[in-house]
Amino acid sequence: MSRIPYKIYLSEEELPRQWYNVRADMKTDHAPILNPGTLKPVTEEELSGIFCEELARQELNTKDRFIDIPEEVQDFYKMYRPSPLVRAYCLEKELDTPAHIYYKFEGSNTSGSHKLNSAVAQAYYAKKQGLTGLTTETGAGQWGTALSMACAYFGLDLKVYMVKNSAEKKPYRKAVMETYGAQVIPSPSDTTEVGRKILQEMPDTTGSLGCAISEAVEVAVTTPNTRYVLGSVLNQVLLHQSIIGLETKIAAEKYDIFPDILIGCAGGGSNLGGLMSAYMTDRLAGKKSPYFIAVEPASCPTLTRGKFAYDFCDTGKVTPLAKMYTLGSGFIPSGIHAGGLRYHGMSPILSQLYHDGFLDEARAVKQTECFEAAVRFARTEGILPAPESSHAIKVAVDEALKCRERGEKKTIIFGLSGTGYFDMMAFQEYINDELVDYVPSDEELEQGFKGIPQL
Ligand SMILES: *Cc1c(COP(=O)(O)O)cnc(C)c1O
């Protein structure tokens, strides 16, 4: 075989036409999502009060391994997919490593991240159901941006509750969302009951994803023809994101590339879950599979230091209960810049896979070492990565350096989930040597754990 190209693209014909539902293959299904009122498993009907009907169905689907991607969604995908699988020749050279490093780059669309993969699916099902509007939350702004693009395309109204910390640090994110026609409200806000309550209790809070979710859900259930959509954590989102891993595997197989190590950053678990699932199917079937690593921020160490327990998905405790790794729904992480990773919980699917040892390892890394890796990556590979994605870069670099020490020629694939153009304040702070690390103490984590309901 001739030299592997820098970028491996698939043709339009090679694009997957179905998503893969890893849940259908799991040895142990994740514990059911519970109605917080009755403590009984939620039904499709109950979920349909919050989510679109088809998405509620997907959320509870344990049977179908593959689900057709609607033509309309495929058409949208074709505008920016397939995303390239890139050989990081220049980074390899810089690290002087015998390892082969590849990244699946999801940042080449305007929203700058993988989130568009699920946004367009969710907006499509909302439109198909005859809804007129959607509400959502956004942390760092990537999900809100992706969803505003999708809502503009399908002609839906959109209200975005944006974590206040991010809204202040990233004014241009707001402008992008408004360009696509969305209404952006910094959270917590006085536009909802739950927002007013949180503001009363913690007037100086910089907000959290959990809190923004509470506000968006409240507006969705009190506004006619409106539903709530979520950009991570949920099974339906992991399902849509499976396109990342399916494409990766097709592209890799074309060139006889088999990853020994697969790495992704984990906030709510959707980009990692999506990248991993096409390979996880082999692991679950007892076949050869990569070593899977989830990377999270040391400031929000859900998998590495959290509890595996039923918890609320939001601060306001209005959402159903999910059994997952959690720091407690009241946990508000320090204002680190990787906003997309500031979530107290983790996808129930990923949590279960981790608990059962199929997701091999979770690693927590500090933000300054992530920015160091991000800058190194930008200067060698040319792409300015999102701070979230930098977590994956950091661990890919570490693994490649280990290969150098040991003289091992491993193949590493990591998810480059997005670009960091809206995070320049954080990069500036890093360059100015002003960025600090924050690792919560056991006592601080205990505070969060106290809020986990005793079932
Ligand atoms: C939102 C986001 C993440 C984290 O979310 P996951 O659901 O864990 O994927 C990671 N990277 C980028 C670029 C994001 O926008």
The ligand as a MOL file (V3000), in Angstrom:
LIG
                    3D

  0  0  0     0  0            999 V3000
M  V30 BEGIN CTAB
M  V30 COUNTS 15 15 0 0 0
M  V30 BEGIN ATOM
M  V30 1 C -19.8950 19.9850 23.7150 0
M  V30 2 C -18.5320 19.6520 23.3280 0
M  V30 3 C -17.8310 18.6140 23.9620 0
M  V30 4 C -18.3600 17.8380 25.1110 0
M  V30 5 O -19.5700 17.2040 24.9330 0
M  V30 6 P -19.7010 15.6290 24.7220 0
M  V30 7 O -21.1510 15.3810 24.7630 0
M  V30 8 O -18.9720 14.9640 25.8470 0
M  V30 9 O -19.1180 15.3400 23.4120 0
M  V30 10 C -16.5650 18.3150 23.4960 0
M  V30 11 N -15.9940 19.0130 22.5010 0
M  V30 12 C -16.6310 20.0330 21.8900 0
M  V30 13 C -15.9340 20.7620 20.7970 0
M  V30 14 C -17.9160 20.3800 22.2770 0
M  V30 15 O -18.5350 21.3660 21.6610 0
M  V30 END ATOM
M  V30 BEGIN BOND
M  V30 1 1 1 2
M  V30 2 1 2 3
M  V30 3 2 2 14
M  V30 4 1 3 4
M  V30 5 2 3 10
M  V30 6 1 4 5
M  V30 7 1 5 6
M  V30 8 2 6 7
M  V30 9 1 6 8
M  V30 10 1 6 9
M  V30 11 1 10 11
M  V30 12 2 11 12
M  V30 13 1 12 13
M  V30 14 1 12 14
M  V30 15 1 14 15
M  V30 END BOND
M  V30 END CTAB
M  END
